[in-house]
Amino acid sequence: MSSSSETGRGKALWLVAAASLLLGACSTLDKLNPFSSTPAKVKPAELGAFTPSAEVVTRWQANVGAGGEFVFTPAVVGDSVYAAALDGSLARFDQGRQVWRISTGKRLSGGVGSDGKLVAVATPKGEVLVFDAQAGQVAWTATVSSEVLAAPAVGDGMVVVRSGDARLFAFDAANGKRRWVYQRTTPALSLRSHVGVVLADRAVLAGFPGGKLVAVAANNGVPLWEVAVAQPKGSTELERIADLASLPLLDSRQVCAVAFQGRVSCFDIANGNQLWSRDISSIAGIAADARAVYVSDDKGTVHALDRGSGASLWKQDKLSLRRLSRPLVVGSYIAVGDYQGVVHLLRRDDGAFAARFNTDGGSIVADPQPGTTAADFIVQTSNGGVYGLSAR
């Protein structure tokens, strides 16, 4: 969707918030959206003045190329950052120094996955391209069933790719041989999302349309368990969209996820029992520390919820409709990006603004990534700017 969603075409507020997502269905958005002829009544919040209590420092800056209509999330492994662009550019930066840059020769459509040995990207035609991380040389290629919008996951001797038709493909990292495919039925209408998968201990976790979070065995793709993060509600297919459009969060005790037009829910990792849930809708995702789960919701509010109970600790609502990115815990702060390429630092204890940093003006839709220290983080904008930042 373009910025016209906020003006003459007047998309519904949740479509404005879902700026990087499209609905996967045969009908057009205008036909599906009953508000398409109504002028937008609410504009993104203007940024107000505040007294900074911290600062965001640029450690390094580079540009890999624009992302176009796709979302390019960088991969960070140790001191290395791997970033890609729509035109096929793929680059490795070590502490900001460009180690190599290649042209893959293909139009790319998603972010980068890497384990420090291999680097994986994919295309709108379902081509999976894997390169040696040391020099950027081609290792192998493969093909999946449809376009790939998400960054491949690389680890545990596998490259796992999520295709646009909600299938998971696992390839042997050494030779590209297909190990297994996982497929499930999906609703007639769902979000066209760039969400990928999480590699866990002997399992692959993925969220699906209909509010389901699924774990499949890493060795053979057999389902291990499934939980309902949210239940579709409403009388129309549009109202019943309840997709997991962001990565789940996993630790040794629990797994948490959030659904669009749904809830934030946390489950006991041992038995799948729900620990708590809150009615919050998000396409951006969640972060967590020992105390709280942090959520960027569809209206531009950042919530801090008690990790054990889900009770509200604080919320920051002065970023209304600014299309926030997934939050990231950075030292004593929460970092979140917005549609104008502004990085906001919020204090973890109360959500107050601590600092603000302007990038190149391109939207920050890709998840900010942690850096080499607790205070460092990486962001990539839609204009192709890659920033190594530090919160002080």
C-alpha positions as CSV (number, residue, x, y, z in Angstrom):
1,M,0.0,0.0,0.0
2,S,1.1,3.5,-0.6
3,S,0.8,6.7,1.4
4,S,-2.5,7.4,-0.4
5,S,-4.1,5.1,2.1
6,E,-4.0,8.1,4.5
7,T,-5.5,10.6,2.1
8,G,-8.1,10.5,-0.7
9,R,-8.6,6.7,-0.8
10,G,-9.2,6.7,3.0
11,K,-8.3,3.2,4.0
12,A,-9.6,1.9,7.3
13,L,-7.4,2.6,10.2
14,W,-6.1,-0.9,10.5
15,L,-5.1,-0.9,6.8
16,V,-3.2,2.4,7.4
17,A,-1.3,0.8,10.2
18,A,-0.6,-2.3,8.0
19,A,1.2,-0.1,5.5
20,S,3.6,-2.9,4.5
21,L,1.0,-5.6,4.2
22,L,-1.5,-6.4,1.5
23,L,-4.5,-8.8,1.6
24,G,-4.0,-12.0,-0.2
25,A,-7.3,-12.6,-2.1
26,C,-8.9,-12.4,-5.5
27,S,-10.8,-9.2,-4.8
28,T,-9.1,-5.8,-4.6
29,L,-8.7,-3.9,-1.4
30,D,-11.2,-1.2,-2.5
31,K,-13.9,-3.8,-3.1
32,L,-13.2,-5.4,0.3
33,N,-12.9,-2.1,2.3
34,P,-16.3,-0.4,2.9
35,F,-14.5,2.8,3.9
36,S,-12.6,3.2,0.6
37,S,-14.5,6.3,-0.5
38,T,-14.4,8.1,2.8
39,P,-11.7,10.7,3.4
40,A,-9.2,9.8,6.2
41,K,-10.3,11.4,9.5
42,V,-7.2,10.7,11.5
43,K,-3.6,11.6,10.6
44,P,-0.4,10.2,12.1
45,A,0.6,12.0,15.3
46,E,3.1,14.9,15.0
47,L,6.2,14.5,17.1
48,G,6.2,16.6,20.1
49,A,9.1,18.1,22.0
50,F,10.6,16.4,25.0
51,T,13.7,16.7,27.1
52,P,16.1,13.9,26.1
53,S,17.6,11.7,28.8
54,A,19.7,9.6,26.4
55,E,21.0,9.8,22.9
56,V,21.3,7.6,19.8
57,V,24.8,7.6,18.4
58,T,25.6,6.5,14.9
59,R,28.5,3.9,15.0
60,W,28.4,3.4,11.2
61,Q,26.1,3.9,8.2
62,A,25.8,2.3,4.8
63,N,23.3,2.0,1.9
64,V,22.5,-1.3,0.2
65,G,19.7,-0.2,-2.0
66,A,15.9,0.5,-1.8
67,G,13.4,-2.1,-0.8
68,G,10.5,-1.1,-3.0
69,E,7.3,-2.8,-2.0
70,F,9.1,-5.4,0.0
71,V,10.5,-5.5,3.5
72,F,14.2,-6.3,3.8
73,T,15.3,-7.3,7.3
74,P,19.1,-7.5,7.9
75,A,20.8,-10.5,9.5
76,V,23.2,-9.9,12.3
77,V,25.8,-12.6,13.3
78,G,28.5,-11.4,15.7
79,D,30.1,-8.3,14.2
80,S,28.8,-9.0,10.7
81,V,25.6,-7.5,9.2
82,Y,24.2,-8.9,6.0
83,A,21.7,-6.7,4.1
84,A,19.9,-7.0,0.7
85,A,17.9,-4.8,-1.6
86,L,15.2,-5.2,-4.3
87,D,17.7,-4.8,-7.2
88,G,19.5,-8.0,-6.1
89,S,22.3,-6.3,-4.1
90,L,23.6,-8.3,-1.2
91,A,26.4,-7.1,1.1
92,R,28.3,-7.9,4.2
93,F,29.4,-5.3,6.7
94,D,31.8,-6.0,9.6
95,Q,31.5,-3.2,12.2
96,G,30.4,-1.0,9.3
97,R,33.2,-1.9,7.0
98,Q,32.0,-3.4,3.7
99,V,33.6,-6.8,3.3
100,W,31.9,-7.7,0.1
101,R,29.0,-6.7,-2.1
102,I,27.6,-8.7,-4.9
103,S,24.7,-8.7,-7.4
104,T,22.7,-11.8,-7.1
105,G,21.4,-11.3,-10.6
106,K,17.8,-11.6,-9.4
107,R,15.1,-9.3,-8.1
108,L,14.9,-10.0,-4.4
109,S,11.8,-9.9,-2.2
110,G,12.7,-10.4,1.4
111,G,15.3,-10.1,4.1
112,V,18.4,-12.0,4.8
113,G,19.1,-15.1,6.8
114,S,22.5,-16.2,8.0
115,D,24.3,-18.3,10.6
116,G,27.7,-16.8,9.8
117,K,28.6,-19.6,7.4
118,L,25.8,-19.2,4.8
119,V,23.7,-16.3,3.7
120,A,20.2,-16.9,2.2
121,V,17.9,-14.6,0.3
122,A,14.9,-15.3,-2.0
123,T,12.9,-13.9,-4.9
124,P,9.3,-13.1,-5.9
125,K,9.4,-16.2,-8.1
126,G,10.2,-18.5,-5.2
127,E,13.9,-18.9,-5.9
128,V,16.1,-19.5,-2.9
129,L,19.7,-18.2,-3.3
130,V,22.3,-19.3,-0.8
131,F,25.8,-17.9,-0.6
132,D,29.0,-18.5,1.3
133,A,29.2,-15.9,4.0
134,Q,33.0,-15.5,3.8
135,A,33.2,-14.3,0.2
136,G,29.7,-14.1,-1.1
137,Q,30.1,-16.9,-3.6
138,V,27.1,-19.0,-4.7
139,A,26.7,-22.2,-2.6
140,W,23.4,-23.5,-4.0
141,T,20.0,-22.6,-5.2
142,A,16.5,-24.1,-4.8
143,T,12.9,-23.3,-5.6
144,V,9.7,-23.2,-3.5
145,S,6.1,-23.1,-4.5
146,S,5.4,-19.3,-4.5
147,E,6.9,-15.9,-3.8
148,V,9.1,-15.5,-0.6
149,L,8.4,-12.4,1.4
150,A,10.2,-13.4,4.6
151,A,13.9,-13.7,5.5
152,P,15.0,-17.4,5.4
153,A,16.0,-18.9,8.7
154,V,19.5,-20.4,8.7
155,G,20.8,-22.7,11.5
156,D,21.1,-26.2,12.8
157,G,22.3,-27.4,9.4
158,M,19.1,-26.2,7.7
159,V,17.8,-23.3,5.6
160,V,14.1,-22.9,6.3
161,V,12.0,-20.8,3.9
162,R,8.4,-19.7,4.3
163,S,6.6,-19.2,1.0
164,G,3.8,-16.8,0.3
165,D,1.2,-19.7,0.3
166,A,2.0,-20.5,4.0
167,R,4.2,-23.5,3.3
168,L,7.5,-24.2,5.1
169,F,10.4,-25.7,3.2
170,A,13.5,-27.1,4.9
171,F,16.7,-27.5,2.9
172,D,19.9,-29.2,3.9
173,A,22.4,-26.4,4.4
174,A,25.3,-28.3,2.9
175,N,23.8,-29.1,-0.5
176,G,20.3,-27.6,-0.8
177,K,18.6,-30.9,-0.9
178,R,15.0,-30.6,0.3
179,R,14.4,-32.3,3.6
180,W,10.7,-31.7,4.2
181,V,7.7,-29.5,3.4
182,Y,5.0,-28.4,5.9
183,Q,1.7,-27.2,4.6
184,R,-1.7,-26.3,6.2
185,T,-5.0,-25.0,5.0
186,T,-5.5,-21.2,5.2
187,P,-8.5,-19.0,5.3
188,A,-9.9,-17.5,2.1
189,L,-8.6,-14.1,3.2
190,S,-5.3,-13.4,4.9
191,L,-2.5,-10.8,5.2
192,R,0.3,-10.8,2.7
193,S,3.0,-10.7,5.3
194,H,6.8,-10.7,5.5
195,V,6.8,-12.8,8.7
196,G,9.3,-15.7,8.8
197,V,10.0,-18.5,11.3
198,V,11.9,-19.0,14.5
199,L,14.4,-21.9,14.9
200,A,14.1,-23.4,18.3
201,D,15.7,-26.5,20.0
202,R,14.8,-29.3,17.6
203,A,11.8,-27.4,16.3
204,V,10.6,-24.7,13.9
205,L,8.0,-22.2,15.2
206,A,5.7,-20.3,12.8
207,G,2.6,-18.3,13.0
208,F,-0.2,-18.8,10.5
209,P,-3.5,-17.2,9.4
210,G,-6.4,-18.0,11.7
211,G,-4.4,-17.1,14.8
212,K,-2.5,-20.4,15.1
213,L,1.1,-20.8,16.3
214,V,2.6,-24.1,15.3
215,A,5.8,-26.0,16.2
216,V,7.1,-28.6,13.8
217,A,10.0,-31.0,14.3
218,A,13.2,-29.7,12.7
219,N,14.3,-33.1,11.5
220,N,11.2,-34.1,9.5
221,G,8.5,-31.3,9.6
222,V,6.0,-33.3,11.6
223,P,3.7,-31.1,13.8
224,L,4.6,-31.2,17.5
225,W,2.0,-28.9,18.9
226,E,-0.4,-26.1,17.9
227,V,-1.9,-23.3,20.0
228,A,-4.5,-20.6,19.3
229,V,-3.1,-17.2,19.9
230,A,-6.4,-15.6,18.8
231,Q,-9.8,-16.8,17.5
232,P,-11.2,-15.2,14.3
233,K,-14.3,-13.1,15.1
234,G,-16.8,-11.3,13.1
235,S,-19.4,-11.9,10.4
236,T,-17.3,-11.2,7.3
237,E,-14.0,-12.6,6.0
238,L,-12.4,-9.2,6.5
239,E,-13.5,-9.0,10.1
240,R,-12.3,-12.6,10.7
241,I,-8.7,-12.0,9.7
242,A,-6.6,-13.0,12.8
243,D,-3.2,-13.7,11.4
244,L,0.1,-13.9,13.1
245,A,2.0,-11.4,11.1
246,S,5.1,-11.1,13.3
247,L,7.7,-13.5,14.8
248,P,6.8,-15.4,18.1
249,L,9.0,-14.9,21.1
250,L,10.5,-17.9,22.8
251,D,12.5,-18.6,25.9
252,S,13.1,-21.6,28.2
253,R,9.8,-21.2,30.0
254,Q,7.2,-19.7,27.6
255,V,6.4,-18.7,24.1
256,C,4.5,-15.5,23.3
257,A,2.9,-14.2,20.1
258,V,0.5,-11.6,18.9
259,A,-2.2,-11.6,16.2
260,F,-3.6,-9.0,13.9
261,Q,-7.2,-8.2,15.0
262,G,-6.5,-10.5,17.9
263,R,-4.6,-10.9,21.1
264,V,-1.2,-11.1,22.7
265,S,-0.9,-14.6,24.3
266,C,1.8,-16.4,26.3
267,F,1.9,-20.2,26.7
268,D,3.8,-22.6,28.9
269,I,6.5,-24.1,26.7
270,A,6.3,-27.4,28.5
271,N,2.6,-28.2,28.0
272,G,1.1,-25.5,25.8
273,N,-1.2,-24.2,28.5
274,Q,-2.1,-20.5,28.1
275,L,-0.6,-18.4,30.8
276,W,-2.4,-15.2,29.9
277,S,-3.7,-13.1,27.0
278,R,-4.6,-9.5,26.3
279,D,-6.8,-8.1,23.5
280,I,-4.2,-6.2,21.5
281,S,-3.8,-6.2,17.7
282,S,-0.4,-6.0,16.1
283,I,1.3,-6.6,12.8
284,A,4.6,-5.3,14.1
285,G,5.3,-7.8,16.9
286,I,6.7,-8.1,20.4
287,A,9.9,-8.0,22.4
288,A,10.5,-9.0,26.0
289,D,12.9,-8.8,28.9
290,A,12.8,-10.6,32.3
291,R,10.1,-8.1,33.5
292,A,7.8,-7.3,30.6
293,V,6.5,-8.1,27.1
294,Y,6.5,-5.0,24.8
295,V,4.1,-4.7,22.0
296,S,3.7,-2.1,19.1
297,D,0.0,-2.2,18.3
298,D,-1.8,-1.3,15.1
299,K,-2.8,2.2,16.4
300,G,0.7,3.3,17.2
301,T,0.8,2.6,20.9
302,V,3.6,0.8,22.6
303,H,2.5,-1.4,25.5
304,A,4.5,-2.9,28.4
305,L,2.8,-5.9,29.9
306,D,3.9,-7.9,32.9
307,R,5.7,-11.0,31.8
308,G,4.0,-13.2,34.3
309,S,0.4,-12.0,34.2
310,G,-0.1,-9.7,31.2
311,A,-1.1,-6.8,33.4
312,S,-0.5,-3.4,32.0
313,L,2.7,-1.7,33.3
314,W,2.7,1.3,31.0
315,K,1.8,2.5,27.5
316,Q,3.1,5.2,25.2
317,D,0.4,6.5,23.0
318,K,2.0,9.6,21.5
319,L,3.0,7.8,18.3
320,S,-0.5,7.3,17.0
321,L,-0.7,5.9,13.5
322,R,3.0,6.3,12.9
323,R,3.2,2.6,11.7
324,L,5.6,1.4,14.3
325,S,8.1,-1.3,13.9
326,R,8.6,-4.3,16.2
327,P,10.1,-3.0,19.5
328,L,13.6,-4.0,20.5
329,V,15.1,-4.1,24.0
330,V,18.2,-2.0,23.9
331,G,20.0,-1.7,27.3
332,S,17.7,0.4,29.5
333,Y,15.5,1.4,26.6
334,I,13.0,0.2,24.1
335,A,13.8,1.1,20.5
336,V,11.1,1.4,17.9
337,G,11.1,2.8,14.3
338,D,8.3,4.6,12.4
339,Y,7.1,5.3,8.9
340,Q,9.3,8.5,8.5
341,G,12.5,6.7,9.4
342,V,12.6,8.1,13.0
343,V,14.0,5.9,15.7
344,H,12.4,6.4,19.2
345,L,14.0,5.4,22.4
346,L,11.5,4.8,25.3
347,R,12.5,4.2,28.9
348,R,11.9,0.6,29.9
349,D,10.7,1.6,33.4
350,D,7.9,3.9,32.4
351,G,7.7,4.3,28.5
352,A,8.7,8.0,28.5
353,F,10.6,9.3,25.5
354,A,14.3,9.2,26.1
355,A,15.8,10.0,22.7
356,R,15.0,10.4,19.0
357,F,17.1,9.8,15.9
358,N,16.4,10.6,12.3
359,T,17.6,8.2,9.6
360,D,17.2,8.8,5.8
361,G,13.4,9.3,5.9
362,G,12.6,5.8,4.6
363,S,10.1,3.9,6.7
364,I,11.4,1.4,9.2
365,V,9.2,-1.6,8.7
366,A,11.9,-4.3,9.1
367,D,12.5,-5.5,12.6
368,P,15.4,-3.6,14.3
369,Q,18.1,-6.1,15.1
370,P,20.3,-6.4,18.3
371,G,24.0,-5.5,17.9
372,T,27.1,-6.9,19.5
373,T,26.5,-5.3,22.9
374,A,23.3,-4.6,24.8
375,A,23.3,-1.0,23.8
376,D,23.9,-1.5,20.1
377,F,21.3,-2.2,17.4
378,I,20.8,-2.2,13.6
379,V,18.0,-0.7,11.5
380,Q,17.4,-0.9,7.8
381,T,15.1,1.6,6.1
382,S,13.0,1.2,3.0
383,N,15.4,3.6,1.2
384,G,18.2,1.1,1.8
385,G,19.9,2.9,4.7
386,V,21.6,0.5,7.1
387,Y,22.5,2.0,10.4
388,G,24.7,0.7,13.2
389,L,23.3,2.6,16.3
390,S,24.0,2.7,20.0
391,A,21.8,3.9,22.8
392,R,23.7,6.0,25.5
